[in-house]
């Protein structure tokens, strides 16, 4: 493979400007195929060693960062594996793989900030790992309370007085709600700790949405709530994404809506976002699908919107009753991010509240 020919035929790479930087060419699997002398210098190793290695051996979370740099068309900050050293990396996607350009454009102050952020992330990761390891210890006792209280309410423990039956149903209701809360808290911990790489495959997004609505039937059964699903005529129903992750995203958003209303309509629209929306969300033009879930009977204040995806800030505010909603939506935000998408909420006074998700299609 003649890397120079590849570079020169790639018009968006300024070869004369790039070569003084650390330059690496790797395959789509990350196998390093070509390096310049500067790359060997900044990675403090020989060119021969680099050529027998994978880019992930030298850069933390390398392949995800490369993907982000290609999609965003702008530099991303990379951290060298095992070293507190940070570089700006740009990436160009070509037929044979990726051309990576590393430039030491990060100031010492930025290095310090990045190091502090890394330390915070480490603490959060350890905290979340701790919670996940204790998940059975947290859930098992509550599951027992839910199960036995339900059995007693059903009369399996013998007859009870009216007052005793009232108390046992309160115990069952509260323990069931606590079980749901802990489950969502652990789900947030999982999405903050480590998300698995999306398993992209083709599926019908409209059929998936209908499945999610049917699954939540118990949440609106008995309420005066109607759910409508519409799809743009020119939209391709079959998209390429992670079906399980998108299903979890829609499931969580629909739960948030249905647990907050007793009356009204929930309108779910599936469309292709126009360029103005993509530009406002800093998304590069490419095929996307946009799913909006709107409800006229769910009205939110500016304070609600401010803390919508941040449960840690709500705890210190006067808005604590919405902590569970923020926990669920924080998980949604992390899952959407794993699909390289965006999620946001819009609320119009006396009109409706809309939860919007855009993911690559």
HELIX and SHEET records of a PDB file:
HELIX    1   1 UNK A    3  UNK A    9  1                                   7    
HELIX    2   2 UNK A   15  UNK A   18  1                                   4    
HELIX    3   3 UNK A   37  UNK A   42  1                                   6    
HELIX    4   4 UNK A   47  UNK A   51  1                                   5    
HELIX    5   5 UNK A   55  UNK A   57  5                                   3    
HELIX    6   6 UNK A   62  UNK A   72  1                                  11    
HELIX    7   7 UNK A  108  UNK A  133  1                                  26    
HELIX    8   8 UNK A  135  UNK A  153  1                                  19    
HELIX    9   9 UNK A  162  UNK A  193  1                                  32    
HELIX   10  10 UNK A  205  UNK A  215  1                                  11    
HELIX   11  11 UNK A  217  UNK A  220  1                                   4    
HELIX   12  12 UNK A  243  UNK A  258  1                                  16    
HELIX   13  13 UNK A  275  UNK A  280  1                                   6    
HELIX   14  14 UNK A  302  UNK A  306  1                                   5    
HELIX   15  15 UNK A  311  UNK A  314  1                                   4    
HELIX   16  16 UNK A  320  UNK A  322  5                                   3    
HELIX   17  17 UNK A  323  UNK A  338  1                                  16    
SHEET    1   A 5 UNK A  32  UNK A  35  0                                        
SHEET    2   A 5 UNK A  22  UNK A  26 -1                                        
SHEET    3   A 5 UNK A  97  UNK A 103 -1                                        
SHEET    4   A 5 UNK A  86  UNK A  94 -1                                        
SHEET    5   A 5 UNK A  76  UNK A  79 -1                                        
SHEET    1   B 2 UNK A 201  UNK A 204  0                                        
SHEET    2   B 2 UNK A 238  UNK A 241 -1                                        
SHEET    1   C 5 UNK A 224  UNK A 231  0                                        
SHEET    2   C 5 UNK A 263  UNK A 271  1                                        
SHEET    3   C 5 UNK A 288  UNK A 295 -1                                        
SHEET    4   C 5 UNK A 352  UNK A 360 -1                                        
SHEET    5   C 5 UNK A 342  UNK A 348 -1                                        
END                                                                             
